[in-house]
Amino acid sequence: MMTNKPEEELELVRGSGNVFRDASLPNPDLQQAKAILSTKIIGILDDRNLSVRAAAKATGYSASDFSEIRNANLKRFTLDRLIKIINALDDDVQVSIDIQSRGTAATSAEVPQPA
């Protein structure tokens, strides 16, 4: 027999756009950047149907590196290492950084691309 429970009022909370910041984790901007890059790496592997071993053979990075990325264990990866892995997969990385002072509007800086 089903009972009618009163509907609970839910509060709608808008996130900041960075789940690591919303969860009050340390270094949220760095963690977000690493998550974005690792997601791109996983997407490349999936699009090309590359196993971690095939990716390792193609790039010179270890299969364990790709396994760690697939498992979102990113503690031992730096941003530049993740970018180098993407480059080794024959993809280019374009970096755009938004800097926002607390309490003011965001400013954007893009790294100029070579001609």
C-alpha positions as CSV (number, residue, x, y, z in Angstrom):
1,M,0.0,0.0,0.0
2,M,1.4,3.4,-1.0
3,T,1.2,6.2,1.4
4,N,1.1,9.8,0.3
5,K,4.0,11.7,1.7
6,P,4.0,15.4,1.7
7,E,6.3,16.8,-0.9
8,E,9.5,18.1,0.5
9,E,10.4,21.6,-0.4
10,L,13.7,21.6,-2.3
11,E,15.9,24.6,-2.4
12,L,17.4,25.4,-5.8
13,V,21.1,26.3,-5.5
14,R,22.9,27.5,-8.5
15,G,26.4,26.2,-8.8
16,S,29.5,28.2,-9.5
17,G,30.3,26.2,-12.6
18,N,33.2,24.5,-10.7
19,V,32.0,21.4,-8.8
20,F,35.3,21.4,-6.9
21,R,34.7,24.9,-5.6
22,D,31.1,24.1,-4.8
23,A,32.3,21.1,-2.7
24,S,34.9,23.3,-0.9
25,L,37.8,21.1,-2.1
26,P,41.3,22.5,-2.2
27,N,42.7,24.0,-5.4
28,P,39.3,24.0,-7.2
29,D,40.5,25.8,-10.3
30,L,43.5,23.5,-10.8
31,Q,41.2,20.4,-10.2
32,Q,38.7,21.7,-12.7
33,A,41.4,22.3,-15.3
34,K,42.8,18.8,-14.8
35,A,39.3,17.3,-15.0
36,I,38.6,19.1,-18.3
37,L,41.9,18.0,-19.9
38,S,41.5,14.4,-18.7
39,T,38.0,14.4,-20.1
40,K,39.4,15.5,-23.5
41,I,42.0,12.7,-23.3
42,I,39.4,10.1,-22.6
43,G,37.2,11.5,-25.4
44,I,40.2,11.1,-27.8
45,L,40.8,7.5,-26.7
46,D,37.1,6.7,-27.1
47,D,36.7,8.4,-30.5
48,R,39.7,6.5,-31.8
49,N,38.8,3.2,-30.1
50,L,42.2,3.2,-28.4
51,S,42.9,0.9,-25.5
52,V,45.3,2.2,-22.8
53,R,47.9,-0.1,-24.2
54,A,47.4,1.1,-27.8
55,A,47.5,4.7,-26.5
56,A,50.7,4.0,-24.7
57,K,52.3,2.5,-27.8
58,A,51.2,5.4,-29.9
59,T,52.4,8.1,-27.5
60,G,55.3,6.8,-25.5
61,Y,53.4,7.4,-22.2
62,S,52.7,4.4,-20.0
63,A,49.5,2.4,-20.1
64,S,49.2,3.1,-16.4
65,D,49.2,6.8,-17.1
66,F,46.1,6.3,-19.4
67,S,44.5,4.0,-16.8
68,E,45.0,6.6,-14.1
69,I,43.4,9.2,-16.4
70,R,40.5,6.9,-17.2
71,N,39.9,6.3,-13.5
72,A,40.1,10.1,-12.7
73,N,43.1,9.5,-10.4
74,L,44.8,12.8,-11.4
75,K,46.9,13.5,-8.3
76,R,50.2,12.7,-9.9
77,F,49.4,14.7,-13.1
78,T,50.3,18.3,-13.7
79,L,48.5,20.5,-16.2
80,D,51.5,20.6,-18.5
81,R,51.8,16.8,-18.5
82,L,48.2,16.4,-19.4
83,I,48.7,18.9,-22.3
84,K,51.7,17.0,-23.4
85,I,49.7,13.7,-23.5
86,I,47.1,15.4,-25.6
87,N,49.8,16.7,-28.0
88,A,51.3,13.2,-28.1
89,L,47.8,12.0,-29.3
90,D,48.2,14.4,-32.2
91,D,45.7,16.9,-31.0
92,D,46.4,20.6,-30.2
93,V,45.5,22.4,-27.1
94,Q,44.2,25.9,-27.1
95,V,44.2,27.6,-23.6
96,S,41.9,30.4,-22.6
97,I,42.0,31.8,-19.0
98,D,39.4,33.8,-17.3
99,I,40.6,35.8,-14.3
100,Q,38.0,37.3,-12.0
101,S,38.7,39.3,-8.9
102,R,36.3,38.4,-6.1
103,G,33.4,40.8,-6.4
104,T,34.2,42.2,-9.9
105,A,33.5,41.2,-13.5
106,A,35.6,38.6,-15.2
107,T,38.4,39.5,-17.7
108,S,39.6,37.0,-20.3
109,A,43.0,36.4,-21.6
110,E,43.8,34.1,-24.5
111,V,47.2,32.8,-25.4
112,P,47.9,34.0,-28.9
113,Q,48.1,31.2,-31.5
114,P,51.1,31.0,-33.8
115,A,50.5,32.1,-37.3
